[in-house]
Amino acid sequence: MKNLVLGLGNPILSDDSVGFHVVQALKGRFDEEQVTVMESDLAGLSLLDLLVGYDRVIIVDSIQTVAGKVGQVYRLGPDDFVTPRHAVSPHDVSLATALELGKRLGLEMPKEIVIFAIEVQDVINFGEKCTPEVEQAIPKAVEMVAEEVESH
């Protein structure tokens, strides 16, 4: 079974880099023939190129919710994101829409996708470090992702 652990975000926008920090801490922890660990700043349809050919994908990214507590780590799936399946432009495509399109195009899409989302505070200011609450959540997220990988 081919697994991908993918950290998403922008490495220079403070808390938006949390996915990068989590997967960087996981590099070298798994059998490289079974688990690929990488970071990317891609989104929307561009993500399809990264996901094709994997049986299982674990995505780590930032999230901002209405009632969330900064630093909270959520375990989610693509169905947890209820969004319209249409876009204004190709750059405005959600993960769920990209996955559906990949299936319709007959691409070899992952059978399972798990998303670990860390509640963040600052995704607009330039900075390579996360805010303190998000920084404190990184070790917990690392362990949650590692347990998810090792459970299969």
N, C-alpha and C positions, 0 to 999 in steps of 0.2 A: 504494500500500500504506500503510495507516494503522498507525503504530507508537506504542506507549505505553512510556515508561520510568517505572517506578513505584517510588519509595522507600517502604518500609514500616518501621514501628516506632513508638516512643513518644519524642517529642522531649525529654522531661524525665527519661528513665531511662538516663542515661549511655550505655553502648555500644549500647543498643537504638535509639539515634538515628542509627546509622551510615548506614542507608539514606537518611535525610533529608539528611545531609551530602553524600553522594555525588551525589544528584540535584540538590541545590542548586548544586553545582559544575558541573553539566552544563547548567543553564538558560541559554538563549540561544546554545547551541553548535550547534543543529540547525535546519533549516528547520521552522518551526512548523506549516506545512501538512502536513508529512509525519510529524513526531514530536512527540507530546505528552509533556511532562516534568512529573510531579507527585509530591507526597508524600501519604501517607495513614496514618492509624493504625487503619484498618479491618482486619478479619480474617474468616475463615470465609465464610459466605454473603454477608455485606455486600460482599465483594470483587467479587462478580459484577456489581454495578452499574457498577463501574469498568472491568471487562474487556470487557464486551459492545460489539461493534462494531469492535474492533481486530483487524487481521490478525496482528499480532505484538506480544507483550508481553515486556518485559525488566523483571524484578523485582529490586530490590536490598534485601537484608534482612540482619539479624544471624542467626547460628547458633551453637549450642554443641554440639560433638560430644565423644565420649568421649576421643579421642586427638588432637584438633586442636590446632594451635599458634595462640595468640592473634595475630590480624593476618593469618592466612592467608585468601586469597580463593579461593573455589571457584566453578566454573561448573557449574551443575546444571540438571536439568530436572524437571518434576513427577513423573516416574517414579522419580526418585532417592529419593523420600520414601515408604517402604513403611509405610503406616499402615492400620489397619482402616477400612473404609468405612461405619462406623456411628458415631453420636455419642450422648452422654448428653443433650445439649441442643443447640439450634440455634447456641449460642455456641461449641460444641466441635466445629467442622467444619474439617478440614484443607483445604489448597489443592486436593489431588487430589480430595477428595470434592466440594468446591464446583464444580470444573471438570466432573466427571462429572455432577453434578446439572444444571448449566447446559446441557450437551449433551442430556441426557434431556428437559429442558424445551423444547428446540428453540431456545434462545437462540443468537445469532450470536457464538459463542465464538472466541477467537484460534486460528489454525491452528498457531502456534508460540509457545511460552513458554520463555524462558531465565531462569534464576535465578542471580544473583551473590550469594553468601552470604559474609559476612565473619565469621570466627571471632572471637567476643567473650569478654570476661571478666566484665564487670559489667552486669547487666541488672536489678538490683533497687534500686540506690541512686539517689536523685534527683541530677540534674546534667545540664547542657546540653552538657557536653564529654565526649568519649570518653576512655577510658584511653589512655596514651601509645602502646602497641603498636597499638591499633585506629586511633588518629589517624594514625599513620604509614602505615597500609594504605589510607587514603582516596584519595590520589593514584593508587595502583596500580589500585584498583577503578574510579576515574573513567576511566582510560585503557582498561581492559578493556571497560567498558560502551560507551565511545565507539567503540572498534574494532568491537564487535559491531553497533552501530547502523550504522556506516559500511560494514560488509561486505555490506550488502544494498542 
